[in-house]
């Protein structure tokens, strides 16, 4: 299911939004986007959700909500990391797509054990 954002003749797919968000999140030290097996359910279709590269995209008109699924390094300050990821993802997506990001949910899926 591909949802597109259309603005002045430009279309941005949910897949592209997810890719941008994943790139931004991966730039934060101590965080790696956690890519789980893809799942497509009737619920996600009804809610207009799209999951790609560890990012869930829920869209309405010219706004979106994102879920960012992460694996973090052991010993990382999770609240500080989450805020940094939120800021970076919001800046990337809004700056490159002109789409308004209403909310970013951070989900810690795994913690990398100490070396």
C-alpha positions in Angstrom: 0.0 0.0 0.0 1.6 3.2 -1.1 0.2 6.5 0.2 1.5 9.7 -1.5 1.7 13.3 -0.4 0.9 15.7 -3.2 2.1 19.3 -3.0 2.3 21.6 -6.0 2.7 18.7 -8.4 5.2 16.8 -6.3 4.3 13.4 -4.8 6.1 12.0 -1.8 5.3 8.4 -1.0 5.0 6.9 2.5 8.0 4.7 1.6 10.1 7.8 0.9 9.0 9.5 4.2 10.0 6.3 6.1 13.4 6.2 4.3 14.1 9.8 5.3 13.1 9.2 8.9 15.2 6.0 9.1 18.3 7.9 7.7 17.8 10.7 10.3 17.3 8.2 13.2 20.4 6.2 12.2 22.5 9.4 12.4 22.0 9.6 16.1 24.8 8.0 18.0 23.7 5.0 20.0 20.6 4.3 18.0 20.0 2.0 15.0 16.6 1.6 13.4 15.2 -1.8 14.2 13.9 -3.5 11.1 11.5 -6.3 12.0 9.6 -8.6 9.7 7.1 -6.6 7.6 3.5 -7.1 8.5 0.5 -5.9 6.7 -2.8 -6.1 8.5 -6.3 -5.0 7.7 -6.1 -2.7 10.8 -3.0 -0.9 9.3 -4.8 -0.5 6.0 -7.9 1.0 7.7 -5.8 3.4 9.8 -3.8 4.4 6.7 -0.5 3.2 8.3 2.6 2.1 6.4 5.6 0.3 7.9 9.0 0.4 6.1 12.6 0.2 7.3 11.6 0.2 11.0 9.4 3.3 10.6 5.6 3.4 10.8 4.0 6.2 8.8 0.4 7.2 9.5 -0.9 10.0 7.3 -3.8 12.4 6.9 -3.8 15.1 4.2 -0.6 17.1 4.7 0.4 15.8 8.1 1.8 12.6 9.4 2.6 10.7 12.6 5.7 8.5 12.8 6.7 5.5 14.9 10.4 4.9 15.1 11.5 1.5 16.2 15.0 1.4 17.6 17.8 -0.8 18.9 20.0 1.2 21.3 23.4 0.7 22.7 23.7 -0.6 26.2 24.2 2.2 28.7 22.6 4.9 26.5 20.5 7.5 28.2 17.2 6.5 26.6 15.1 9.7 27.3 17.9 11.9 25.9 18.4 9.6 22.9 14.6 9.6 22.2 14.5 13.4 22.2 17.5 13.6 19.9 15.9 11.1 17.5 12.6 13.0 17.5 14.3 16.3 16.8 16.5 14.9 14.0 13.6 13.0 12.3 11.2 16.0 12.5 13.9 18.3 11.0 14.6 15.8 8.1 11.1 15.0 7.2 9.6 18.5 7.5 12.6 20.1 5.9 12.7 17.8 2.9 9.0 17.1 2.2 7.2 20.2 3.6 5.0 17.7 5.4 4.0 18.6 9.0 5.0 15.9 11.5 2.5 16.0 14.3 4.0 13.3 16.5 6.9 10.9 16.7 6.6 7.8 18.9 9.9 6.2 19.9 9.8 2.5 20.5 12.8 0.7 22.0 12.7 -2.8 20.5 16.1 -4.0 21.6 19.2 -3.1 23.5 22.7 -4.0 22.2 24.5 -5.9 24.9 27.8 -4.6 26.1 30.9 -5.7 24.3 
